Amino acid sequence: MASDYSPDERELLRAVRHLVRADREMRRRLGTSMSVNTTDLQALRHVIRECQAAEQAAAAAAPGAPAGPVGVTPRRLADHLQITTAATTTLVDRLVRSGHLERVPHPADRRSVLLVPTARAREEMHAHLSSMHVRMKEIAAAVPAEARPAVVEFLSALTGEMEKGRLDVGG
């Protein structure tokens, strides 16, 4: 019950709800500006992050060596998004048509393809998100160092409970 919360607890949870709403709205605006829906945006962000991580790992392992193709298989994307492979095919078709993704041959499996972001997709994401990330870093840096572990613990515990609720409804 709401009356069981102290005023500080209520304010803390209200701030989390506002953050979640603001994040959802920011993603909706970003998707609108890029002419993609929120699931397409989530897919695009995942592919870009995975490719960046693979590119960085390859560069660290063999500096100066030409990088082979890196990308995400449609199956891995479907698993990440928790959607069917059929829905993933439709989503990928949309992102290829819009110029945000490309399908390239899988270097180790002739039956498969890799999904890679286009330069346009990377540029759009960077243009829309880089200034926001700078502001987020400034806000995070303003949190006193001694308070950071408690903030992280709180947010992690809250996230864990939310995830349990999504996966274990009624249990």
CYANA upper distance limits for C-alpha pairs under 8 A (distance plus 0.5 A):
  1 MET  CA      5 TYR  CA      8.02
  2 ALA  CA     10 ARG  CA      8.30
  5 TYR  CA      9 GLU  CA      6.25
  5 TYR  CA     10 ARG  CA      6.29
  6 SER  CA     10 ARG  CA      6.64
  7 PRO  CA     11 GLU  CA      6.63
  8 ASP  CA     12 LEU  CA      6.61
  9 GLU  CA     13 LEU  CA      6.72
 10 ARG  CA     14 ARG  CA      6.53
 11 GLU  CA     15 ALA  CA      6.66
 12 LEU  CA     16 VAL  CA      6.98
 13 LEU  CA     17 ARG  CA      6.80
 14 ARG  CA     18 HIS  CA      6.73
 15 ALA  CA     19 LEU  CA      6.65
 16 VAL  CA     20 VAL  CA      6.69
 17 ARG  CA     21 ARG  CA      6.70
 18 HIS  CA     22 ALA  CA      6.52
 19 LEU  CA     23 ASP  CA      6.53
 20 VAL  CA     24 ARG  CA      6.70
 21 ARG  CA     25 GLU  CA      6.66
 22 ALA  CA     26 MET  CA      6.51
 23 ASP  CA     27 ARG  CA      6.71
 24 ARG  CA     28 ARG  CA      6.74
 25 GLU  CA     29 ARG  CA      6.67
 26 MET  CA     30 LEU  CA      6.61
 27 ARG  CA     31 GLY  CA      6.55
 27 ARG  CA     38 THR  CA      7.24
 27 ARG  CA     41 LEU  CA      8.36
 28 ARG  CA     32 THR  CA      6.64
 28 ARG  CA     37 ASN  CA      8.01
 28 ARG  CA     38 THR  CA      6.64
 29 ARG  CA     33 SER  CA      6.62
 30 LEU  CA     34 MET  CA      6.71
 30 LEU  CA    128 HIS  CA      7.63
 31 GLY  CA     35 SER  CA      6.34
 31 GLY  CA     36 VAL  CA      5.38
 31 GLY  CA     37 ASN  CA      5.95
 31 GLY  CA     38 THR  CA      6.30
 31 GLY  CA     40 ASP  CA      8.50
 31 GLY  CA     41 LEU  CA      6.44
 32 THR  CA     36 VAL  CA      6.57
 32 THR  CA     37 ASN  CA      7.47
 34 MET  CA    124 GLU  CA      7.80
 36 VAL  CA     40 ASP  CA      6.34
 36 VAL  CA     41 LEU  CA      6.75
 36 VAL  CA     95 LEU  CA      8.45
 37 ASN  CA     41 LEU  CA      6.68
 38 THR  CA     42 GLN  CA      6.63
 39 THR  CA     43 ALA  CA      6.68
 39 THR  CA     81 LEU  CA      8.39
 40 ASP  CA     44 LEU  CA      6.57
 40 ASP  CA     91 LEU  CA      6.93
 40 ASP  CA     95 LEU  CA      7.63
 41 LEU  CA     45 ARG  CA      6.56
 42 GLN  CA     46 HIS  CA      6.69
 42 GLN  CA     81 LEU  CA      8.25
 43 ALA  CA     47 VAL  CA      6.73
 43 ALA  CA     77 LEU  CA      7.42
 43 ALA  CA     81 LEU  CA      7.54
 44 LEU  CA     48 ILE  CA      6.64
 44 LEU  CA    100 HIS  CA      8.08
 44 LEU  CA    101 LEU  CA      8.19
 44 LEU  CA    117 PRO  CA      7.75
 44 LEU  CA    121 ALA  CA      8.42
 45 ARG  CA     49 ARG  CA      6.56
 46 HIS  CA     50 GLU  CA      6.56
 46 HIS  CA     77 LEU  CA      8.28
 47 VAL  CA     51 CYS  CA      6.55
 47 VAL  CA     71 GLY  CA      7.33
 47 VAL  CA     72 VAL  CA      6.60
 47 VAL  CA     77 LEU  CA      8.20
 47 VAL  CA    115 LEU  CA      7.66
 47 VAL  CA    116 VAL  CA      7.14
 47 VAL  CA    117 PRO  CA      7.17
 48 ILE  CA     52 GLN  CA      6.56
 48 ILE  CA    116 VAL  CA      7.94
 48 ILE  CA    117 PRO  CA      6.53
 48 ILE  CA    122 ARG  CA      7.63
 49 ARG  CA     53 ALA  CA      6.64
 50 GLU  CA     54 ALA  CA      6.69
 50 GLU  CA     71 GLY  CA      7.52
 50 GLU  CA     72 VAL  CA      7.56
 51 CYS  CA     55 GLU  CA      6.49
 51 CYS  CA     70 VAL  CA      6.33
 51 CYS  CA     71 GLY  CA      5.87
 51 CYS  CA     72 VAL  CA      7.90
 51 CYS  CA    116 VAL  CA      7.70
 52 GLN  CA     56 GLN  CA      6.59
 53 ALA  CA     57 ALA  CA      6.63
 54 ALA  CA     58 ALA  CA      6.57
 54 ALA  CA     70 VAL  CA      7.02
 55 GLU  CA     59 ALA  CA      6.61
 55 GLU  CA     67 ALA  CA      7.81
 55 GLU  CA     70 VAL  CA      7.57
 56 GLN  CA     60 ALA  CA      6.62
 57 ALA  CA     61 ALA  CA      6.63
 58 ALA  CA     62 ALA  CA      6.59
 58 ALA  CA     63 PRO  CA      8.22
 58 ALA  CA     67 ALA  CA      7.32
 59 ALA  CA     63 PRO  CA      5.36
 59 ALA  CA     64 GLY  CA      7.43
 59 ALA  CA     65 ALA  CA      7.78
 59 ALA  CA     67 ALA  CA      8.05
 69 PRO  CA    104 VAL  CA      8.49
 69 PRO  CA    106 HIS  CA      8.38
 69 PRO  CA    107 PRO  CA      7.71
 70 VAL  CA    114 LEU  CA      7.73
 70 VAL  CA    116 VAL  CA      7.59
 71 GLY  CA    114 LEU  CA      5.46
 71 GLY  CA    115 LEU  CA      5.61
 71 GLY  CA    116 VAL  CA      5.42
 72 VAL  CA     76 ARG  CA      6.88
 72 VAL  CA     77 LEU  CA      7.08
 72 VAL  CA    114 LEU  CA      5.67
 72 VAL  CA    115 LEU  CA      5.58
 72 VAL  CA    116 VAL  CA      7.36
 73 THR  CA     77 LEU  CA      6.85
 73 THR  CA    112 SER  CA      7.82
 73 THR  CA    113 VAL  CA      6.67
 73 THR  CA    114 LEU  CA      5.29
 73 THR  CA    115 LEU  CA      6.50
 74 PRO  CA     78 ALA  CA      6.60
 74 PRO  CA     85 THR  CA      7.79
 74 PRO  CA     88 THR  CA      7.28
 74 PRO  CA     89 THR  CA      7.95
 74 PRO  CA    113 VAL  CA      8.02
 74 PRO  CA    114 LEU  CA      7.64
 74 PRO  CA    115 LEU  CA      7.43
 75 ARG  CA     79 ASP  CA      6.72
 75 ARG  CA     85 THR  CA      7.03
 76 ARG  CA     80 HIS  CA      6.63
 77 LEU  CA     81 LEU  CA      6.65
 77 LEU  CA     88 THR  CA      7.88
 78 ALA  CA     82 GLN  CA      6.19
 78 ALA  CA     83 ILE  CA      5.72
 78 ALA  CA     84 THR  CA      6.56
 78 ALA  CA     85 THR  CA      6.27
 78 ALA  CA     88 THR  CA      6.21
 79 ASP  CA     83 ILE  CA      7.20
 83 ILE  CA     87 ALA  CA      6.84
 83 ILE  CA     88 THR  CA      7.22
 84 THR  CA     88 THR  CA      6.69
 85 THR  CA     89 THR  CA      6.64
 86 ALA  CA     90 THR  CA      7.04
 87 ALA  CA     91 LEU  CA      6.68
 88 THR  CA     92 VAL  CA      6.46
 89 THR  CA     93 ASP  CA      6.53
 90 THR  CA     94 ARG  CA      6.84
 91 LEU  CA     95 LEU  CA      6.88
 92 VAL  CA     96 VAL  CA      6.52
 92 VAL  CA    101 LEU  CA      7.87
 93 ASP  CA     97 ARG  CA      6.61
 94 ARG  CA     98 SER  CA      6.63
 95 LEU  CA     99 GLY  CA      6.74
 95 LEU  CA    100 HIS  CA      5.70
 95 LEU  CA    101 LEU  CA      5.94
 96 VAL  CA    100 HIS  CA      6.31
 96 VAL  CA    101 LEU  CA      5.23
 96 VAL  CA    102 GLU  CA      6.14
 96 VAL  CA    103 ARG  CA      8.21
 99 GLY  CA    118 THR  CA      7.38
 99 GLY  CA    120 ARG  CA      7.74
 99 GLY  CA    121 ALA  CA      7.95
100 HIS  CA    117 PRO  CA      6.35
100 HIS  CA    118 THR  CA      5.85
100 HIS  CA    119 ALA  CA      8.50
100 HIS  CA    120 ARG  CA      6.97
100 HIS  CA    121 ALA  CA      5.27
101 LEU  CA    115 LEU  CA      6.92
101 LEU  CA    116 VAL  CA      6.07
101 LEU  CA    117 PRO  CA      4.97
101 LEU  CA    118 THR  CA      5.86
101 LEU  CA    121 ALA  CA      7.84
102 GLU  CA    115 LEU  CA      6.24
102 GLU  CA    116 VAL  CA      5.83
102 GLU  CA    117 PRO  CA      6.74
102 GLU  CA    118 THR  CA      6.93
103 ARG  CA    113 VAL  CA      6.50
103 ARG  CA    114 LEU  CA      6.16
103 ARG  CA    115 LEU  CA      5.36
103 ARG  CA    116 VAL  CA      6.96
104 VAL  CA    113 VAL  CA      5.98
104 VAL  CA    114 LEU  CA      5.76
104 VAL  CA    115 LEU  CA      6.98
104 VAL  CA    116 VAL  CA      7.79
105 PRO  CA    110 ARG  CA      7.39
105 PRO  CA    112 SER  CA      7.20
105 PRO  CA    113 VAL  CA      5.12
105 PRO  CA    114 LEU  CA      6.65
106 HIS  CA    110 ARG  CA      6.64
106 HIS  CA    111 ARG  CA      8.22
106 HIS  CA    112 SER  CA      6.00
106 HIS  CA    113 VAL  CA      5.05
106 HIS  CA    114 LEU  CA      5.88
109 ASP  CA    113 VAL  CA      8.31
117 PRO  CA    121 ALA  CA      6.43
117 PRO  CA    122 ARG  CA      7.16
118 THR  CA    122 ARG  CA      6.96
119 ALA  CA    123 GLU  CA      6.57
120 ARG  CA    124 GLU  CA      6.56
121 ALA  CA    125 MET  CA      6.63
122 ARG  CA    126 HIS  CA      6.55
123 GLU  CA    127 ALA  CA      6.47
124 GLU  CA    128 HIS  CA      6.64
125 MET  CA    129 LEU  CA      6.33
125 MET  CA    130 SER  CA      8.38
126 HIS  CA    130 SER  CA      5.76
127 ALA  CA    131 SER  CA      8.22
128 HIS  CA    132 MET  CA      8.10
129 LEU  CA    133 HIS  CA      6.60
130 SER  CA    134 VAL  CA      6.86
131 SER  CA    135 ARG  CA      6.86
132 MET  CA    136 MET  CA      6.62
133 HIS  CA    137 LYS  CA      6.60
134 VAL  CA    138 GLU  CA      6.83
135 ARG  CA    139 ILE  CA      6.75
136 MET  CA    140 ALA  CA      6.61
137 LYS  CA    141 ALA  CA      6.48
138 GLU  CA    142 ALA  CA      6.82
139 ILE  CA    143 VAL  CA      7.46
143 VAL  CA    147 ALA  CA      7.26
143 VAL  CA    148 ARG  CA      7.06
144 PRO  CA    148 ARG  CA      7.05
145 ALA  CA    149 PRO  CA      8.43
147 ALA  CA    151 VAL  CA      6.85
148 ARG  CA    152 VAL  CA      6.58
149 PRO  CA    153 GLU  CA      6.53
150 ALA  CA    154 PHE  CA      6.52
151 VAL  CA    155 LEU  CA      6.65
152 VAL  CA    156 SER  CA      6.43
153 GLU  CA    157 ALA  CA      6.53
154 PHE  CA    158 LEU  CA      6.63
155 LEU  CA    159 THR  CA      6.50
156 SER  CA    160 GLY  CA      6.60
157 ALA  CA    161 GLU  CA      6.80
158 LEU  CA    162 MET  CA      6.72
159 THR  CA    163 GLU  CA      6.60
160 GLY  CA    164 LYS  CA      6.67
161 GLU  CA    165 GLY  CA      6.72
162 MET  CA    166 ARG  CA      6.86
163 GLU  CA    167 LEU  CA      6.75
164 LYS  CA    168 ASP  CA      6.03
164 LYS  CA    169 VAL  CA      8.36
165 GLY  CA    169 VAL  CA      5.95
